[in-house]
């Protein structure tokens, strides 16, 4: 992203979950009074995408803090949100209000550009107002298009239903951690653990001679150990889970990647602070990965608690 590192005309719902980290809840809710284009859910989705609510986050290109401001952008647009006489990018009391104000500033910059106002605002936040004006909307940059799609999807997630408990989520994370270093195997993994896979991946890689996990095999195994039965594929696991709003994202939730519910191609287990455990692709191992390891984050969802009677 040129300005930030990460990732409507109709306002989003403004209700925020109490699961938003307590120190940040009032800061995010205050965004509702900044401008019409910035709602609390949108800002919460953006902070989830940028840092996973980690105030100490620092990207490889130098973006800083909970809102991942580049230093030059912070120098121009950072504000003293808590009134202590300092503008500190590492202090969420400054960075979160600054993020909301900066979003509103660029919303004004692109207000005359055709299309969805919130999408144009998010695109400008990621790629710059000039690019949005140049292309008459979200620019044809894959990173920016995925960034806008991911945040909008997160901000609009419905919630509800009987889902995995905190205890079950902790059990799934523990099981996944126990498999760190296990080889990736296309089609590998079952409720009992690693297994040999099948042929062949879209790139022609076979898992038939490798004992390990693919992405959904790992999540299936981890939740089986926690007493929840999941379907075998990532897309089917999404269908069997309840999407959660940005402020409700908790460790143990499943992180899905793709462009639509039917084209989901990857899944990992969220562990907090913008990280997950996943089995990435052939030639790798089960490992810790940042949520932005792939650009097409589609949704975060919580498995529904269908009890696995074998556990």
C-alpha positions in Angstrom: 0.0 0.0 0.0 1.3 3.4 -0.8 -0.1 5.2 2.2 -1.1 2.4 4.6 0.1 -1.1 4.9 -2.3 -3.9 5.0 -4.7 -4.9 3.1 -21.2 2.6 0.4 -23.6 5.0 -0.1 -25.7 3.1 2.5 -24.2 3.4 6.0 -23.2 0.2 7.7 -24.7 -0.8 11.0 -23.1 1.1 13.8 -23.5 -1.4 16.6 -20.2 -2.6 18.0 -19.6 -5.8 19.9 -18.4 -5.7 23.5 -15.7 -8.1 22.3 -13.7 -5.2 20.8 -10.7 -4.8 23.1 -12.0 -2.7 26.0 -9.4 0.1 25.7 -10.4 0.7 22.1 -14.2 0.4 22.2 -15.0 4.0 22.9 -12.3 5.2 20.5 -13.9 3.2 17.7 -17.4 4.1 18.6 -16.4 7.8 18.5 -15.7 7.3 14.8 -19.5 7.6 14.2 -19.3 11.3 14.8 -16.4 11.9 12.4 -18.1 11.7 9.0 -20.9 9.7 7.4 -18.6 7.5 5.4 -16.8 6.2 8.6 -18.8 3.9 10.8 -17.6 2.1 13.9 -17.8 -1.3 12.1 -15.9 -0.1 9.1 -13.1 1.3 11.3 -13.1 -1.9 13.4 -12.8 -3.9 10.2 -9.9 -1.7 9.0 -8.0 -2.1 12.3 -8.6 -5.8 12.2 -7.2 -5.9 8.6 -4.3 -3.6 9.4 -3.0 -4.9 12.7 -5.4 -7.2 14.4 -5.7 -4.5 17.1 -2.0 -4.7 17.9 -0.7 -1.3 18.9 2.9 -2.4 18.5 2.5 -3.7 14.9 5.2 -2.7 12.5 5.3 -3.8 8.8 8.2 -4.7 6.7 7.9 -1.4 4.8 7.7 0.7 8.0 4.0 1.1 8.6 3.5 1.7 12.4 1.0 1.1 15.1 -2.6 -0.2 15.4 -3.7 1.7 12.3 -0.4 1.1 10.3 0.4 4.7 9.4 3.4 5.3 7.2 5.6 7.9 8.9 5.1 10.5 6.2 1.3 10.1 6.3 1.4 10.3 10.1 3.5 13.4 10.0 0.8 15.1 7.9 -2.4 13.6 9.3 -1.7 12.4 12.8 -3.6 14.2 15.6 -3.3 14.4 19.3 -6.4 12.4 20.1 -6.0 12.2 23.8 -4.9 15.8 24.4 -1.6 15.1 26.1 0.3 17.4 23.9 1.9 14.6 21.8 1.1 12.9 18.5 2.2 9.3 19.1 1.6 6.8 16.3 2.1 4.0 18.8 -0.6 5.2 21.1 -4.1 4.0 20.0 -5.7 7.0 21.7 -4.0 9.1 19.0 -3.8 6.6 16.2 -7.4 5.5 16.1 -8.9 9.0 16.0 -6.3 9.9 13.5 -7.3 7.0 11.3 -11.0 8.0 11.4 -10.1 11.7 10.7 -7.8 10.7 7.8 -10.5 8.5 6.3 -12.8 11.4 6.4 -10.2 13.7 4.8 -9.7 11.4 1.9 -13.4 10.8 1.6 -13.7 14.5 0.8 -10.8 14.2 -1.7 -12.7 11.6 -3.7 -16.3 12.6 -3.0 -16.9 13.5 -6.7 -15.6 10.2 -8.0 -18.3 7.9 -9.3 -19.2 4.7 -7.5 -19.5 3.5 -3.9 -18.2 6.3 -1.6 -16.9 3.9 1.1 -15.1 1.7 -1.4 -13.5 4.8 -3.0 -12.5 6.0 0.4 -10.9 2.7 1.4 -9.1 2.5 -2.0 -7.7 6.0 -1.4 -6.6 5.0 2.1 -4.7 2.2 0.6 -3.4 3.5 -2.8 -3.9 7.3 -2.5 -6.6 9.7 -3.6 -4.8 10.5 -6.8 -5.1 6.9 -8.0 -8.8 6.8 -7.3 -9.4 10.1 -9.1 -7.2 8.9 -12.0 -9.1 5.7 -12.6 -12.6 7.1 -11.6 -13.0 4.6 -8.8 -11.2 1.7 -7.2 -7.9 1.5 -9.2 -7.0 -1.7 -11.1 -4.4 -2.7 -8.5 -5.0 -6.2 -7.3 -3.7 -5.4 -3.8 -6.1 -2.4 -3.5 -9.1 -4.3 -4.9 -8.5 -7.1 -2.4 -8.0 -4.6 0.4 -11.3 -2.9 -0.3 -13.1 -6.2 -0.7 -11.6 -7.7 2.5 -12.5 -4.7 4.8 -16.0 -4.3 3.3 -16.6 -8.0 3.8 -15.5 -8.0 7.4 -17.5 -4.9 8.1 -20.7 -6.5 6.8 -20.4 -9.9 8.5 -23.6 -11.1 10.1 -23.3 -12.9 13.4 -25.3 -15.2 15.6 -26.0 -18.9 16.2 -24.6 -21.5 18.5 -20.8 -21.5 17.8 -17.7 -22.9 19.3 -17.0 -22.1 22.9 -13.9 -20.4 24.1 -12.8 -23.7 25.6 -13.3 -25.5 22.3 -11.4 -22.7 20.4 -8.5 -23.0 22.8 -8.5 -26.8 22.3 -8.3 -26.3 18.5 -5.5 -23.9 18.8 -3.6 -26.2 21.0 -4.0 -29.1 18.6 -2.9 -27.0 15.7 0.2 -25.8 17.6 1.1 -29.4 18.2 1.4 -29.9 14.4 3.7 -27.0 13.7 6.4 -28.2 11.3 4.3 -31.0 9.8 4.7 -31.1 6.0 2.0 -29.8 3.7 0.3 -32.6 1.8 -2.4 -31.9 -0.9 -5.5 -33.7 0.4 -3.7 -34.8 3.6 -5.1 -34.7 7.1 -8.1 -36.2 8.8 -9.7 -36.1 12.3 -7.0 -38.4 13.6 -4.1 -36.4 12.4 -1.7 -36.2 9.5 -2.2 -38.6 6.6 -1.0 -39.1 3.1 -2.8 -37.0 0.5 -3.9 -37.3 -3.1 -3.0 -36.0 -6.6 -3.1 -33.3 -7.7 -3.0 -29.6 -6.7 -3.8 -27.0 -9.4 0.0 -26.7 -9.9 0.3 -30.5 -10.3 1.7 -31.3 -6.9 0.8 -34.6 -5.4 0.4 -35.4 -1.7 0.2 -39.1 -2.3 3.7 -39.7 -0.9 3.6 -37.1 1.8 2.1 -37.6 5.3 0.8 -34.2 6.5 -2.0 -31.7 6.1 -3.4 -29.4 3.6 -5.1 -26.2 4.9 -8.6 -27.6 5.5 -7.2 -30.9 6.7 -5.4 -29.1 9.5 -8.5 -27.1 10.6 -10.6 -30.3 10.4 -8.1 -32.1 12.6 -7.7 -29.2 15.1 -11.5 -28.8 15.7 -12.0 -32.6 15.8 -9.7 -32.6 18.8 -11.9 -29.9 20.3 -15.1 -32.0 19.7 -16.4 -30.2 16.6 -16.8 -32.0 13.3 -16.0 -29.8 10.2 -16.5 -30.7 6.5 -13.4 -31.5 4.5 -12.9 -28.5 2.2 -12.3 -24.9 3.1 -15.4 -23.7 1.2 -17.6 -26.2 3.0 -16.0 -25.3 6.3 -17.0 -21.6 5.7 -20.6 -22.8 5.0 -20.6 -24.7 8.3 -19.4 -21.6 10.3 -21.0 -18.4 11.5 -19.3 -15.2 10.1 -18.3 -12.8 12.8 -18.0 -9.0 12.8 -14.6 -7.4 13.1 -15.0 -6.5 16.8 -16.0 -10.1 17.6 -13.0 -11.9 16.1 -11.4 -14.2 18.7 -8.6 -16.7 18.8 -9.8 -20.0 17.4 -11.9 -18.4 14.6 -11.3 -19.6 11.1 -9.8 -17.2 8.5 -11.0 -17.7 5.0 -9.4 -16.5 1.7 -11.1 -16.3 -1.7 -13.4 -14.0 -3.8 -16.7 -15.6 -2.9 -18.2 -18.3 -0.7 -17.8 -20.9 -3.5 -14.3 -19.9 -4.5 -12.6 -20.0 -1.0 -9.2 -21.6 -1.5 -7.5 -21.3 1.9 -8.3 -21.4 5.6 -6.3 -20.9 8.8 -6.9 -20.7 12.5 -6.7 -17.2 14.0 -4.5 -17.1 17.2 -4.6 -13.3 17.9 -2.6 -10.2 17.1 -3.0 -10.6 13.4 -1.5 -14.1 13.2 -2.9 -17.6 12.3 -1.7 -21.2 12.1 -2.1 -22.7 8.7 -0.8 -25.2 6.2 0.1 -22.8 3.4 0.9 -24.7 0.2 2.9 -27.6 -1.3 6.6 -27.4 -0.3 5.9 -25.7 3.1 5.0 -26.9 6.6 2.3 -26.1 9.1 3.4 -22.7 10.5 2.5 -19.3 12.0 1.5 -16.8 9.2 0.3 -13.2 9.3 -3.3 -12.7 8.2 -2.1 -10.6 5.2 0.0 -13.5 3.9 -2.6 -13.6 1.2 -4.3 -10.6 -0.3 -7.8 -12.0 -0.7 -9.1 -12.3 2.9 -12.8 -13.0 2.5 -14.1 -13.5 6.0 -13.5 -14.7 9.5 -16.0 -17.2 10.8 -16.6 -19.4 13.9 -17.3 -23.1 13.6 -20.8 -24.1 14.6 -20.8 -26.5 17.6 -21.9 -29.7 16.1 -20.4 -32.2 18.6 -18.1 -34.8 17.4 -19.3 -37.9 19.3 -16.0 -39.7 18.9 -14.2 -37.0 20.9 
